Structure formats: C-alpha cells, structure tokens
Amino acid sequence: MLPLLRTRRWLGFTALVIGSIIAFGILSAWQWSRAEQHRAERLGLLAAQASAPTPLPGDDSLRDLAPWHRVSVTGRYLAGSTALARLRYRDGRNGFWVLGALELADGRTAWVSRGWIPAEGPATNVPATPALPAGEVTLVGAWQPYEDEDADRQAGMPAGMVVGIDPDVLRIATSVRSTVPGYLQAAEADDPALLPVTAPQVDEGRNISYAVQWLLFAVVAIIGWWVFLRREARTPQEAEQVTEQPAPR
C-alpha cells in the first residue's frame, strides 16, 4: 500500500479526504457551540418565566434586565395609543400584536403587547381591535428589549399599523413617546378577543443532531478512503494471480 500512497493521485485524494475531515470537525464543533448557546437561552428563558414578578425597576437597571423577566406594573392606558405590529405568527397563522401605551404610576410610559389577533385578508387590512381597558390597571408582563427597525419602512403603512416594535416607529404611528428602554409582553390577554403571546420555543436538539451528523460524515470519509485504498491495492495482486494460473489443457 505504501508505494500506492506515494503516487500523485493518491496524495491528492488523501489530502482531499483530510481536508474534508477537518472541515467536518469544524462544522461539528460549531453546531455544538450553537447547541450550548441555545441550551443557555432555554434555561434562561425557563428561569425568567418561573421568576416571581417584581416591580418595574428604574431605567438604569432596565437596560440590564434579562428578556422575559416578569415584572408587574400599574397605570392607565393612554387614549388613542393602540397600535398593531404586523406579521406576528401564532400556531402557524399570521396576525398582529395589539399594543397600547401604559402611563405608569411613576410618570413613565411603557408600551404593552396586550395579545394577538389573526389577520383578516391582505396584510395591510386593519382588523377590528379590542378597546383599551379603562381606568387603572395592574398587569404582569415579560420584559422585552425593543426591536431594531428602520423607521423609513413605516412610510405607506395604514394608520396605527407598525412594521416593528421600535420606539421611533411607534412614535410615528401614534405620536406616543416611550420613556423606558423596552416594552412588556402581557402574561394574560385583557380581552376575550385576544390570545396571549406565547414564549418562543428554544431547543438545542437540532444543533446536536447536526453536530453528530458532521462527525458521521467524517467517519464515512475515513472508511471510504480505507476501502478505496484496499481495493486498489488488492487489484494488481489479483491480476497477477490470474496470469500465473496454468492454462487449461
């Protein structure tokens, strides 16, 4: 076999196989790292959902607050502050998040995602939305950082409809300025027409599966290299044995 491995063709083939194995190993390691990230996200999400609601802290502490941390707030919804965040999916259906601006007891203003309603017809159709609750309300919500959305995309949107939960976009659509660096995802819908927004499903299982697959590809490459080498190394010997057999009389 050693003389065969010294040929130019087998040197090139061996280099290709080694390069493939290294690439498969790098891809497997990357998928393992992604799985670890998703596992940390899943555990953090579960911990945040299981935490007891706390009062909404000051703005300096809010910037360090983990997403989906549960907070409780009390305030009054501002009249005319209803907004619809488009292209929000629930159970495979397109719909809207119904938003309202809540003026808190301490004078700050926070946007609240009250719940989800399905889309009716084209995505630019504005569905009927439940009225904002009147009077003082107390609610528990999950803290969320604002989405980073381009305010220029708001041009041409129907009144009250937004392309993203971004403070500048919401101000353009409703003239309401938020004074906290994030918004709240209400834990329970405040109207029978609304469905609560569920937390995302984070699972590292797919990444683990991909990591194992890349390792299997590396094993297949090694086995394939060995099988081809053995086959080609054996072929000349078999040919010699055939030629050495005595011719039949």
JOQUIMO-V325714 format. One record per residue. RES is the residue in one letter. D_LAST is the distance of its C-alpha to the last C-alpha in Angstrom with 1 decimal. Layout:
res->(RES | RES)
d_last->(D_LAST | D_LAST)
This chain:
res->(M | L | P | L | L | R | T | R | R | W | L | G | F | T | A | L | V | I | G | S | I | I | A | F | G | I | L | S | A | W | Q | W | S | R | A | E | Q | H | R | A | E | R | L | G | L | L | A | A | Q | A | S | A | P | T | P | L | P | G | D | D | S | L | R | D | L | A | P | W | H | R | V | S | V | T | G | R | Y | L | A | G | S | T | A | L | A | R | L | R | Y | R | D | G | R | N | G | F | W | V | L | G | A | L | E | L | A | D | G | R | T | A | W | V | S | R | G | W | I | P | A | E | G | P | A | T | N | V | P | A | T | P | A | L | P | A | G | E | V | T | L | V | G | A | W | Q | P | Y | E | D | E | D | A | D | R | Q | A | G | M | P | A | G | M | V | V | G | I | D | P | D | V | L | R | I | A | T | S | V | R | S | T | V | P | G | Y | L | Q | A | A | E | A | D | D | P | A | L | L | P | V | T | A | P | Q | V | D | E | G | R | N | I | S | Y | A | V | Q | W | L | L | F | A | V | V | A | I | I | G | W | W | V | F | L | R | R | E | A | R | T | P | Q | E | A | E | Q | V | T | E | Q | P | A | P | R)
d_last->(35.9 | 38.8 | 37.3 | 36.7 | 40.3 | 41.6 | 40.3 | 43.0 | 41.5 | 41.4 | 44.8 | 46.2 | 44.6 | 45.7 | 49.2 | 49.3 | 48.4 | 51.0 | 53.6 | 52.9 | 53.2 | 56.5 | 57.7 | 56.8 | 58.7 | 61.7 | 61.8 | 61.5 | 64.3 | 66.4 | 65.9 | 66.9 | 70.1 | 70.9 | 70.4 | 72.9 | 75.4 | 75.2 | 75.5 | 78.7 | 80.0 | 79.4 | 81.1 | 83.9 | 84.4 | 84.5 | 87.0 | 89.1 | 89.1 | 90.1 | 92.9 | 96.5 | 98.3 | 100.4 | 103.2 | 102.2 | 102.6 | 104.1 | 102.3 | 101.3 | 99.5 | 98.0 | 95.8 | 94.1 | 93.9 | 90.3 | 89.2 | 89.8 | 92.4 | 94.9 | 98.5 | 101.6 | 104.1 | 107.4 | 108.8 | 109.6 | 107.4 | 108.8 | 109.8 | 107.6 | 104.8 | 102.0 | 98.8 | 95.4 | 92.2 | 89.6 | 85.9 | 86.0 | 83.3 | 83.6 | 81.0 | 79.2 | 82.4 | 84.2 | 87.9 | 90.7 | 92.2 | 96.0 | 97.8 | 101.5 | 103.5 | 105.2 | 108.4 | 108.3 | 111.4 | 111.3 | 111.5 | 107.8 | 105.8 | 102.3 | 99.9 | 98.5 | 95.6 | 97.1 | 94.0 | 91.5 | 92.0 | 89.4 | 89.3 | 90.6 | 89.1 | 88.5 | 88.5 | 91.8 | 93.6 | 96.2 | 96.2 | 99.2 | 99.6 | 101.6 | 104.9 | 105.3 | 106.8 | 110.6 | 112.5 | 111.3 | 107.7 | 105.8 | 102.1 | 99.0 | 96.4 | 93.3 | 93.9 | 91.7 | 91.7 | 92.4 | 89.6 | 89.3 | 89.9 | 90.8 | 94.3 | 93.7 | 91.3 | 94.4 | 95.7 | 95.5 | 95.2 | 97.4 | 100.5 | 99.8 | 96.0 | 94.2 | 90.7 | 90.7 | 92.8 | 94.2 | 97.9 | 98.4 | 96.7 | 98.7 | 101.9 | 101.2 | 100.6 | 103.5 | 105.8 | 105.4 | 104.7 | 102.9 | 104.3 | 101.5 | 98.1 | 96.0 | 96.3 | 96.1 | 93.7 | 95.8 | 94.4 | 95.9 | 96.7 | 100.4 | 100.3 | 98.4 | 97.0 | 95.2 | 92.0 | 91.6 | 89.1 | 86.4 | 85.0 | 81.5 | 78.5 | 76.9 | 73.5 | 71.1 | 68.3 | 66.7 | 66.7 | 65.1 | 62.4 | 61.7 | 61.7 | 59.0 | 56.9 | 57.0 | 55.8 | 53.0 | 52.0 | 51.9 | 49.7 | 47.3 | 47.2 | 46.3 | 43.5 | 42.1 | 42.1 | 40.2 | 37.6 | 36.9 | 36.8 | 34.3 | 32.1 | 32.1 | 31.7 | 28.6 | 26.8 | 25.9 | 24.6 | 22.3 | 21.0 | 20.3 | 18.5 | 16.1 | 15.5 | 15.0 | 12.2 | 8.9 | 6.5 | 3.8 | 0.0)
